[in-house]
Amino acid sequence: MALPAPSTLPLWDDDAGDGGASPSAALAALGGLDPGTGLHEVDFVVVDLETTGASAATCAITEVGAVRVRGGEVVAELGALVRPPGPIPREITALTGISDAMVADAPSIGQVLAPLLELLRGGVLVAHNAPFDTGFLRAACAATGREWPAPPVVDTLRLARAVLARGEVRDHKLGTLARHLSARTTPTHRALDDARATVDVLHALLARVGSLGVTTLGDLVQVAPAVPEQVRRKRTLADGLPSAPGVYLFKDAGGRVLYVGTSGDLRARVRSYFTAAEKRTRMAEMVQLATSVTPVVCATPLEAQVRELRLIAEHDPHFNRRSRRPERLPWVKLTAEPYPRLSVVREVRDDAGAGAAYLGPFSSSRSAQAAVEAVQDALPLRRCSARLPLRPAAGAAACALHEIGRCGAPCTGAASPQAYGEVAELARAALTADPAPVVAAARARLAALAAAERYEEAGVVRDRSLAFLRGAARAQRLAPLAAAAEVVAARRRPGGGWELVVVRHGRLAGTTTTPPGADPRPAVEALRATAEVVPAPAPPAPACSAEEAERVLAWLESEGVRLVSVEGTWACPVRSAIGTAPGTALGTALGGGTG
């Protein structure tokens, strides 16, 4: 019987072994397994059999190999020769090396099935060309009076056909896939070796679909193997792309950028958009509009990450959902005026010397406003937006907030300039260094609300405090890097040599690599001389988007990075929001101190 075309082969097999089930049927076949289980939590039991022939009705099993893995780690293995009821054909012995003499004293299939079925309990059976293996196992269960447990089955043959781009491999045999996907074990037509090789193939294929958002068992079930013809025709867009790290830009017929992404292998990543591994509807729509792909090869992974962010900000591609319009992110500002107040702004001005202070940036205006309210709940800052004179006007009246102790009412003279100035200094310190006043007020308010069983109000206080702490921690981490005129750092590359980076005011100004064995010092000096000239920004903002500065900072803080030189000062406050920034709950955030 002819098999269906590779693009229409189903990914999951059901226990009937009829060639596979639809995604909906496969979901139903999961039995007691939760579709929401993360793939790293699933027990995959990879099985391979050697037999006396191809038909489960007339042939028998001669060897069983099984490997149970979870989260990429081997949990258990089973390898056993099996004594078949009849002789092994010569051609099978020539293929596998298993002879009659080798299995003469081996256990029967009934003796081997018991530990194998126990190994399968609660797991997902994986095999290459799974109908072959499950057919023999069902027949063996029937012959020995055992009930076939009908576990969910993943066929790596079909998974490879669904995931790999057409033409990426000459065929989908286990040996071919093992070489192409750099399996650690070479298939040998012996059961345990082949099972181990299939484990490596499975993990490589799951990594491919994982980069596209397939992270749960339910996601894996519903990977659609069929690729629309109009998408498959576009696979030639990947022709000629380099297998190098960098950024790729999908463009339409008018040259407009549709989507920007980054990858360690540009050619392989772009080709994946034309396979069944890409299941996002919006990406299928994007591919149908695309007429070209422009690669931008980068010297280092950090450069690729930064270029991606800058290109997204520059072109605002319709199909990118993150990192768009970074210039519109809001900040919280303590204004520079006789009676400062808090305001949500979109621009950081060079007015720190006049007394202004900034917090952020925030992901949304709502979170910025929540942070404002957290500070206002802790300190009696005025909430009106009018610019107040140093001396109050005759007959000025206080608002209701003064009556309930929420405002010092400097508009009426109830708070002198000196007294209000002390409140403003506490607010400035909370924004730029020590969040203790806001944390202490939130902790006391939460305790009172909890004692009164006013849990909804407590939730509001919690959310405001978390928004403030996140914004303060972000600002206090980025501000020191933004203030440093230059930071030069280096990290050893896995294959030898160095990855060199020059950062100026938080912005990636230059990066390069050196070959193994070469003295990196001349390259450092050349990089400093040719790196981008970056003017000092208005503090505390970096000379780039906050997301770029965070990517740079994450690299600088990563393991193995060595500081070569620092121009200026790069240091965080001893008591800051960084040590108090929220983890998972306000109790953790507010109960851990402010150190």
C-alpha positions in Angstrom: 0.0 0.0 0.0 1.4 3.4 -0.9 1.9 5.8 2.0 0.3 9.3 1.9 2.5 12.2 0.9 4.9 13.2 3.6 3.2 16.5 4.2 -0.1 14.8 5.1 1.3 12.1 7.4 -0.2 12.4 10.9 2.2 13.0 13.8 0.5 10.9 16.4 -0.5 7.2 16.2 -3.4 5.7 18.1 -3.3 2.3 19.7 -5.1 0.7 16.7 -2.0 1.2 14.6 -4.0 2.3 11.6 -1.6 4.9 10.4 -2.3 7.6 12.9 -5.0 9.7 14.5 -6.2 13.3 13.9 -5.1 15.9 16.5 -8.6 15.7 18.1 -8.5 11.9 18.3 -4.9 12.0 19.6 -6.0 14.4 22.4 -8.7 11.9 23.3 -6.2 9.1 23.2 -4.0 10.7 25.9 -6.0 8.9 28.5 -5.0 10.0 32.0 -2.2 12.2 30.7 -2.8 16.0 31.0 -2.5 17.8 27.7 -1.2 20.8 29.6 1.8 18.9 30.9 5.1 20.6 29.8 7.2 18.4 27.5 10.0 18.6 30.0 7.7 16.8 32.5 6.6 14.1 30.1 8.0 10.6 30.5 8.9 9.4 26.9 9.6 5.7 26.6 11.6 5.2 23.4 11.3 1.6 22.1 13.1 -0.2 19.3 12.6 -3.9 18.4 14.6 -6.3 16.3 12.5 -9.1 14.7 12.7 -12.1 12.4 10.8 -10.3 9.7 8.4 -7.5 8.8 5.0 -9.1 9.6 3.8 -9.2 13.2 1.4 -12.0 12.2 4.1 -14.4 11.1 7.4 -13.1 12.6 8.7 -12.7 16.1 10.7 -10.3 18.3 14.4 -11.1 18.8 15.6 -8.1 20.8 14.0 -5.3 22.8 15.6 -1.9 23.6 13.8 0.8 25.6 14.9 4.1 27.2 12.7 6.1 29.5 13.6 9.8 29.5 12.2 12.9 31.3 13.4 16.5 30.9 16.3 15.3 28.6 17.6 12.9 31.2 17.6 9.1 31.1 15.4 7.7 33.8 15.8 3.9 33.0 16.9 1.6 30.3 16.0 -2.0 29.2 17.9 -4.1 26.8 17.3 -7.8 26.3 17.7 -10.5 23.6 14.5 -12.6 23.1 14.3 -16.3 22.1 11.9 -16.5 19.1 9.9 -19.7 18.6 11.6 -20.4 15.3 15.0 -19.9 13.5 16.2 -16.4 12.5 16.5 -16.0 8.7 20.1 -15.6 7.4 19.4 -12.2 5.9 18.1 -10.9 9.3 21.3 -12.2 11.0 23.4 -10.5 8.3 21.5 -7.2 9.0 21.4 -7.2 12.8 24.2 -9.6 13.8 21.7 -11.6 16.0 22.1 -15.3 15.4 20.3 -18.4 16.7 23.2 -19.2 19.0 23.0 -15.8 20.6 19.3 -16.2 21.5 19.4 -19.9 22.4 19.5 -19.2 26.1 17.6 -15.8 26.0 14.3 -15.3 27.8 11.0 -15.7 26.0 9.0 -12.7 24.9 6.6 -13.3 27.8 9.5 -12.9 30.3 10.7 -9.7 28.7 7.2 -8.1 28.2 6.6 -7.8 32.0 9.4 -5.3 32.7 8.8 -3.5 29.3 5.1 -2.9 30.1 6.1 -1.7 33.6 8.6 0.7 32.0 5.8 2.0 29.7 3.4 2.7 32.6 2.4 6.4 32.7 4.6 7.3 29.7 4.3 8.2 26.1 5.7 5.4 23.8 8.1 6.7 21.1 9.4 4.7 18.2 10.7 5.3 14.7 8.1 4.0 12.3 5.9 3.3 15.3 3.2 1.1 13.6 5.9 -1.5 13.1 6.9 -1.7 16.8 3.5 -1.3 18.3 2.2 -4.0 15.9 4.7 -6.5 17.2 4.1 -5.5 20.8 0.3 -5.9 20.5 0.8 -9.3 18.9 3.2 -10.4 21.6 0.7 -9.3 24.3 -2.1 -11.2 22.6 0.1 -14.3 22.3 1.0 -14.3 26.0 -2.5 -13.4 27.3 -1.6 -9.9 28.3 -3.7 -6.8 27.7 -2.1 -4.2 25.5 -2.1 -0.9 27.7 -2.6 1.3 24.6 -0.2 4.1 25.6 -0.1 7.3 23.5 2.4 6.9 20.7 4.7 9.4 19.1 6.2 8.4 15.8 9.6 10.1 15.2 9.4 9.2 11.5 6.3 11.2 11.1 7.5 13.9 13.5 10.6 14.3 11.3 8.5 14.5 8.1 6.3 17.2 9.7 9.2 19.2 11.2 12.1 19.1 8.8 12.0 21.2 5.6 11.5 19.4 2.3 15.0 18.6 0.9 16.7 19.2 4.3 17.5 15.4 4.4 17.6 12.9 1.5 15.3 10.5 3.4 13.9 10.0 6.9 15.6 6.8 7.9 16.8 6.7 11.5 20.5 6.6 10.4 20.0 9.6 8.2 18.2 11.6 10.9 20.8 10.6 13.5 23.6 12.0 11.4 21.7 15.1 10.3 20.6 15.9 13.9 24.0 15.1 15.5 22.8 12.2 17.6 25.3 10.9 20.1 24.6 7.3 19.3 24.9 5.8 15.9 22.1 3.3 14.9 23.5 -0.3 14.5 20.3 -2.3 13.9 20.6 -3.4 17.6 17.6 -2.5 19.7 19.2 -0.6 22.6 21.6 1.4 20.3 18.7 2.3 18.0 16.5 3.3 20.9 19.3 5.6 22.2 19.7 7.1 18.8 16.0 7.7 18.6 16.1 9.5 22.0 18.6 12.0 20.5 16.5 12.4 17.3 13.3 13.0 19.4 15.1 15.6 21.5 16.4 17.4 18.5 12.9 17.5 16.8 11.3 18.7 20.0 13.8 21.5 20.2 12.8 22.5 16.7 9.1 22.7 17.5 9.8 24.1 21.0 11.2 27.3 19.4 7.8 27.8 17.8 5.9 27.6 21.0 5.2 23.8 21.1 5.9 23.3 24.9 3.1 21.0 26.2 1.9 17.5 25.4 -1.3 19.0 24.0 0.7 21.3 21.7 2.7 18.3 20.4 -0.5 16.4 19.7 -1.9 19.2 17.7 1.1 20.0 15.5 -0.6 20.1 12.2 1.4 18.0 9.7 -0.3 19.4 6.6 1.5 22.4 5.1 -0.6 24.6 2.8 0.7 24.6 -0.8 0.9 28.4 -0.9 3.2 28.2 2.1 5.3 25.2 0.8 5.9 27.1 -2.5 7.7 29.8 -0.5 10.4 27.5 0.8 12.8 28.7 -1.9 13.0 32.0 0.0 15.5 30.2 2.3 17.8 29.3 -0.6 21.2 30.9 -0.4 20.8 32.1 3.2 23.9 31.5 5.3 24.1 28.9 8.1 25.3 31.6 10.4 24.0 33.5 13.4 22.2 36.8 12.8 18.9 38.5 12.0 16.4 37.8 9.2 13.8 40.2 7.8 10.8 38.9 5.8 9.7 41.5 3.3 6.7 41.8 0.9 6.7 42.7 -2.8 6.9 46.4 -1.9 10.0 45.9 0.3 8.1 46.5 3.5 9.4 44.6 6.5 6.8 42.1 7.7 8.7 40.3 10.4 12.1 40.4 12.1 13.6 37.5 13.9 17.0 36.2 15.1 18.6 32.8 15.1 21.9 31.0 15.5 21.4 29.4 12.1 19.6 31.8 9.7 19.1 29.2 6.9 17.6 26.5 9.2 15.4 28.9 11.0 13.9 30.5 7.9 13.3 27.1 6.4 11.3 26.1 9.4 8.6 28.6 8.5 7.7 26.5 5.5 7.2 23.3 7.4 4.5 21.9 9.7 6.6 22.8 12.7 5.3 26.4 12.3 1.8 26.3 13.5 1.1 30.0 14.3 -1.7 31.3 12.2 -0.2 34.8 11.9 3.1 33.4 10.7 1.3 31.4 8.0 -0.3 34.7 6.9 3.0 36.5 7.0 4.7 33.8 4.9 2.0 34.0 2.2 2.7 37.8 1.9 6.5 37.5 1.9 8.5 37.6 -1.3 12.0 37.9 0.1 14.1 37.3 3.1 17.1 39.6 4.0 19.8 38.1 6.2 22.0 40.2 8.5 24.9 38.1 9.7 26.2 39.1 13.1 29.6 38.6 14.8 28.1 37.6 18.2 24.8 36.4 19.6 24.5 39.6 21.6 24.9 41.6 18.4 22.1 39.6 16.8 19.8 40.2 19.8 20.4 43.9 19.7 20.1 44.2 16.0 16.7 42.4 16.1 15.5 44.9 18.7 16.7 47.9 16.7 15.2 46.7 13.4 11.9 46.0 15.1 11.9 49.5 16.5 12.9 51.0 13.1 10.4 49.2 10.9 7.6 48.4 13.3 6.7 45.2 11.5 3.1 44.2 11.6 3.7 40.6 12.5 6.1 41.3 15.4 4.2 41.5 18.7 7.0 42.5 21.1 9.7 45.2 21.2 7.6 47.6 19.1 7.6 51.4 19.7 10.1 51.4 22.7 10.1 55.2 22.6 6.5 55.2 23.8 7.1 53.4 27.1 6.0 55.5 30.1 8.1 56.7 33.0 7.1 58.0 36.4 8.5 61.4 37.1 8.9 63.4 40.3 8.7 66.9 38.9 11.2 69.7 39.4 9.1 72.5 40.9 8.7 74.1 44.3 6.2 71.4 45.4 7.1 68.3 43.4 4.4 65.8 42.4 4.4 62.5 40.5 3.5 62.3 36.9 3.4 59.7 34.1 5.5 60.9 31.2 6.8 59.5 27.9 10.1 61.4 27.8 13.1 61.6 30.1 14.4 65.2 30.1 17.8 66.4 31.3 16.4 68.0 34.4 17.8 65.7 37.1 20.1 68.6 38.2 16.9 70.7 38.8 15.6 68.1 41.2 13.6 65.8 38.9 13.7 62.0 39.4 12.5 59.2 37.2 11.3 55.6 37.7 10.9 53.1 34.9 10.3 52.6 32.1 7.1 50.6 32.5 5.4 48.2 30.1 2.2 50.1 30.2 0.6 53.3 31.5 -1.6 51.3 33.8 1.5 49.8 35.6 3.1 53.3 35.7 0.0 54.7 37.3 -0.1 51.9 39.8 3.4 52.7 40.8 2.4 56.4 41.3 -0.4 55.3 43.6 1.9 53.1 45.6 4.2 56.1 46.4 1.2 58.4 47.0 -0.3 55.8 49.5 3.0 55.9 51.4 3.9 59.6 51.3 1.6 62.7 51.4 2.7 64.1 48.0 0.2 66.4 46.4 -2.0 64.8 43.7 -3.2 67.9 41.9 -1.6 68.7 38.6 -1.5 72.5 38.8 1.8 74.3 39.2 1.8 75.8 42.7 3.5 79.0 43.7 6.0 79.0 46.5 3.6 81.1 48.5 0.0 80.0 48.5 -2.7 82.4 47.1 -4.9 84.2 49.6 -8.0 82.2 50.4 -6.7 78.9 48.9 -8.7 75.9 50.2 -7.5 72.4 50.6 -9.1 69.4 48.8 -10.6 66.4 50.4 -7.3 64.5 50.3 -5.9 66.8 53.0 -8.9 66.1 55.2 -8.1 62.3 55.2 -4.4 62.8 55.6 -3.4 61.9 52.0 -1.9 65.3 51.1 0.1 67.9 53.1 -1.9 70.7 51.3 1.1 73.0 50.4 -1.4 74.9 48.3 -2.8 76.4 51.5 0.4 76.7 53.4 -0.6 73.8 55.7 2.8 72.2 54.8 5.7 74.6 54.7 8.2 74.4 51.8 10.7 72.8 54.2 8.3 70.2 55.5 7.0 69.3 52.0 10.6 69.3 50.8 11.4 66.5 53.3 8.5 64.5 51.9 9.7 65.1 48.4 13.2 63.9 49.3 11.8 60.7 50.7 10.0 60.1 47.5 13.1 60.9 45.5 15.1 58.4 47.5 12.4 55.7 47.1 12.5 56.2 43.3 16.3 56.2 42.9 17.7 54.2 45.8 15.9 52.9 48.9 12.3 51.9 48.6 11.9 51.4 52.4 9.2 54.1 53.0 6.9 52.6 50.3 7.6 49.0 51.4 6.9 49.8 55.0 3.7 51.6 54.3 2.5 48.8 52.0 3.4 46.1 54.6 1.4 48.0 57.3 -1.6 48.6 55.0 -1.7 44.9 54.0 -1.6 43.8 57.6 -4.5 46.0 58.5 -6.6 45.0 55.5 -5.9 41.3 56.1 -6.9 41.6 59.8 -10.2 43.2 58.6 -10.6 40.5 55.9 -10.7 43.2 53.2 -8.9 41.0 50.7 -9.9 42.7 47.5 -8.5 46.0 48.8 -5.4 44.1 49.9 -5.0 42.8 46.4 -5.0 46.4 45.0 -2.3 47.4 47.5 -0.3 44.4 46.5 -0.5 45.1 42.8 0.4 48.7 43.3 3.4 47.8 45.4 4.6 45.2 42.9 4.3 47.7 40.0 6.4 50.2 42.0 9.1 47.7 43.0 9.4 46.3 39.4 9.8 49.8 38.0 12.2 50.9 40.7 14.4 47.7 40.3 14.5 48.2 36.6 15.5 51.8 36.8 18.1 51.2 39.5 19.7 48.4 37.5 19.8 50.3 34.2 20.7 53.8 35.5 24.3 52.9 36.6 25.1 51.2 33.3 23.5 54.2 31.4 25.8 56.6 33.4 29.0 54.7 32.6 30.7 56.3 29.6 32.2 53.0 28.5 32.4 49.4 29.6 34.6 46.9 27.8 34.1 43.3 28.5 35.2 39.9 27.2 34.0 36.3 27.3 35.7 33.1 26.1 34.0 31.4 23.1 33.3 27.7 23.4 35.7 26.9 20.5 38.4 29.2 21.7 39.1 32.9 21.2 37.2 35.8 22.8 33.9 37.6 22.3 34.6 41.3 22.9 32.0 44.0 23.6 32.1 47.7 24.0 29.1 49.3 25.8 28.6 53.1 26.0 25.9 54.5 28.2 24.1 51.2 28.1 24.1 51.0 24.3 26.0 48.3 22.4 28.6 50.4 20.6 30.7 47.6 19.1 31.4 43.8 19.2 33.8 41.4 17.6 35.5 38.1 18.1 39.1 36.9 18.1 40.4 33.6 16.8 41.7 30.8 19.1 45.2 31.5 20.3 45.3 35.2 19.3 46.2 37.9 21.7 42.9 39.8 22.3 44.4 43.1 23.4 45.0 44.5 19.9 41.4 43.6 19.0 40.2 45.4 22.1 42.0 48.6 21.2 40.8 48.4 17.6 37.2 47.8 18.8 37.4 50.8 21.1 38.7 53.0 18.4 36.0 52.0 15.9 33.0 51.6 18.2 30.0 53.9 17.8 30.4 57.3 19.4 27.5 57.5 21.9 26.6 60.9 23.5 25.5 60.9 27.1 21.8 60.5 27.5 19.5 62.3 29.9 19.8 60.3 33.1 18.6 57.8 34.2 17.7 56.7 30.7 20.2 54.7 28.7 21.3 55.8 25.2 19.1 53.1 23.7 15.9 51.3 24.4 15.5 49.9 27.9 15.1 46.4 26.4 18.5 46.7 24.6 20.2 47.9 27.8 18.7 44.9 29.6 20.0 42.5 27.0 23.4 44.1 27.3 23.3 44.0 31.1 22.2 40.4 31.1 25.2 39.5 28.9 27.6 41.5 31.2 26.2 39.7 34.2 26.4 36.2 32.6 28.9 33.6 33.7 32.4 33.9 32.3 32.3 37.6 31.4 35.4 39.5 32.4 35.5 43.3 32.7 38.4 44.7 30.7 37.9 48.4 31.6 35.2 50.8 32.9 35.2 54.5 32.2 33.2 56.3 34.8 31.4 54.6 37.7 29.2 51.4 37.4 27.7 50.6 40.7 24.2 50.0 42.2 22.9 51.5 45.5 23.6 49.2 48.5 20.0 49.6 49.7 17.8 49.5 46.6 14.7 48.0 45.1 16.8 45.4 43.3 17.1 43.4 46.6 13.4 43.9 47.3 12.1 43.3 43.7 9.1 41.0 43.7 9.4 37.3 43.1 6.1 35.5 43.0 4.1 37.2 45.8 4.0 40.4 47.7 4.8 38.6 50.9 8.1 37.6 49.4 8.7 41.1 48.0 7.8 43.0 51.1 9.0 40.5 53.7 12.5 40.1 52.5 13.9 43.4 53.7 15.3 46.1 51.5 19.0 45.1 51.4 
